[in-house]
Amino acid sequence: VCFISGGLDCSISFVSHVLGKVCVHGRQKEVLSVLVPRLTDLTKSDCIWQRICWRLVECVPDRWMEAVVLGFVQRAPGADVLSRLLGNLVVKNKKAQFVVTQKVLLLQYCHTTAVLQNLLGYLSLDSVRRALLIKVLQELLETWGSSSAVKHSPPEQQQYISKAILICLSHLKEPEIESCRQELLTSMMEGVKCHLDSSLPQIRRLGMIVAESISSKINTDGPVLKFQYEEDDEARELKSLLVQTPPSCVVPNLPDDDRNEKADAALPLVLESNNKSHTAAPVMPDEESDAELDSDDDLIPYDMSEDKELKTKAPVYIRDCIEVLTGSEDVDKWEATVKALESLVRKNPAATREVSVELAKILLHLEEKTCIEGFAELRQRAQVAVLTTNPIPVAKYLTSQFYSLNYSLRQRMDILDVLVLAAQELSYPKSHGKTKHSGAQKPCIQLLPGSDSSKDWRRIVDERIKSKTRRFATGQSQVELAFGPNEFNSVAGHFFFPLIQHFDRPLTTFDLLGEDHFVLGRLVHTLAILMYLAVNTVAVTAMGKALLEFVWALRFHTDSYVRQGLLSCICSALLSVPAERLLEDMTEELLETQSWLGDVVEKDPDGDCRRLALQNLLLMENLQKKFRTVPS
């Protein structure tokens, strides 16, 4: 500094080389955790130290530039400090520009939100660098709106890109928004369509939040987009990124004593403002409220304390229920019938079997006439009751209607849910007489509209693996479970095989291998559950072989939700089909599946898919070890 102040030249390229080499060899944290705070203090009011710092990073060789720039970005306490330390490095050095505008934002997604705010705030603090900010926003929106990127990149990366877009939007000024308004609108429409087409709820919600934010920026005066989604901490964090935090409001690394003093100083202000708000509430005088009273209020009301509500009696015969559901105009009677139908079906199995298919058809097409609380659940439970009462003909009807014309996607998914719940009920033993299963809980499968079935599957598979694990311990004896014949044994094929037959035949309004991939994902998860419930049944070997062939045909599907279902299918087959049948009758299929699972573990962008594939490989290895140890 003394030489420069005296007008003499000096070179710091040697220091730059040392800094770059130290950072690239893994000592970035140790060096920059000391250097960055020191340079931050020195450059606050000394322009000579600012020029020295700029020259220090500019002279770092390109092969070491990435490590140095990343270290400064990660350890700078704010965007204004980073601007003082780096200057216009991204404009002067192509390697630094690539790292800042491409690699950190588009090729990596491991950095924190604070790093993104530092980086994009740095680009926005100088007029020369703002052109790069707009360019970065355009590239981020192009990636965000790419259907290929939405399908193949992991959810964590898409969330990272969404955060970067929102931070960029927060730094845009009105003239800049005006100049690229049409481009922002086009990118928003393309991106929100790609995200809403996704089968993953997290991806759909990301698309909604980003689209709402872009719409609020480009339509400040007119109507804006508004979606319905769950407002949780993640959604609130994303929305908060759209609002810039003034640098003066950020007080980094305050000592504990200073923090306490500031908190104590702020507390009386808050209490004072609260007191003012309480005392400022106006009180309406009684005269005004009395003036609004109507003269009819002087009338004495009737005493209705002993009046009883007239309840409409529900039908007591199944055929009467059919007449009410199909042709009755009496809304109260219709409502009472819907509420009582499930119990009536279970009490009269013989009468139900005579009209089971007709009743299943009525329930499948039944629409809500009045606002009944829990209508969807009541209808579903009635459908399950009909299917369990007469499984074969009703299952044939429902599975045939799944691939028929003129059904909505909601109805097709209702069919899948009913088949799963009925199969679960049939496969578990009923309680007959005095059994000792009151304290035991059987595993349950919960299917809710829009829920992620893969989460249920992880729990089911974990329960299955736990049940196969032998533990030797002393203690209180376990509760004795109920036992009885498996009623699903004789009907499993009627539930399973019709669903797996026509998945590759597109219809006019239904294309599983095309745009209706969400229903395909639900179908795949349904097949996995049916395979799991078919353990110890006669048809389990044939079902396992057909399911492995089905998985092999769809193994390269682009939707991660479908791939998760396929991996769950493999897990079900490995757990349900006897080991000797797997290794003797399906050797070729297992070898092909094992090879594919290895590729999924190494290359699949979805973390859940990689985890499920690894779990399947471990199951295969355990089966092979078990088969080798069994004496011939």
Salt bridges, closest charged atoms under 4 A:
GLU30 OE2 - ARG27 NH1 3.31
ASP41 OD1 - LYS44 NZ 3.94
GLU58 OE1 - ARG55 NH1 3.78
GLU58 OE2 - LYS92 NZ 3.13
GLU66 OE1 - LYS103 NZ 2.92
GLU174 OE2 - ARG181 NH2 3.73
GLU176 OE1 - ARG130 NH2 2.75
GLU178 OE1 - ARG181 NH2 2.35
ASP197 OD2 - LYS193 NZ 3.30
GLU212 OE1 - LYS239 NZ 3.99
GLU231 OE2 - LYS239 NZ 2.57
ASP232 OD2 - ARG205 NH1 2.82
ASP233 OD1 - ARG236 NH2 2.77
GLU234 OE1 - ARG205 NH2 3.43
GLU237 OE2 - LYS163 NZ 3.50
ASP256 OD1 - ARG259 NH1 3.21
GLU272 OE2 - LYS276 NZ 3.62
GLU335 OE2 - LYS339 NZ 3.27
GLU342 OE2 - ARG346 NE 3.36
GLU342 OE1 - ARG381 NE 3.02
GLU354 OE1 - ARG319 NH2 3.61
GLU377 OE2 - ARG381 NH1 3.77
ASP414 OD2 - ARG379 NH2 2.87
ASP414 OD1 - ARG410 NE 3.29
ASP417 OD2 - ARG410 NH2 3.95
ASP417 OD1 - ARG522 NH2 2.74
GLU425 OE2 - ARG346 NH1 2.81
ASP456 OD1 - ARG459 NH2 3.99
GLU463 OE2 - ARG459 NH1 3.58
GLU487 OE2 - LYS430 NZ 3.59
ASP559 OD2 - HIS517 ND1 3.22
GLU584 OE1 - ARG581 NH2 2.93
ASP585 OD2 - ARG581 NE 2.79
GLU589 OE2 - LYS545 NZ 2.82
ASP604 OD2 - ARG563 NE 2.83
ASP608 OD2 - ARG458 NH2 2.96
GLU621 OE2 - LYS625 NZ 3.40
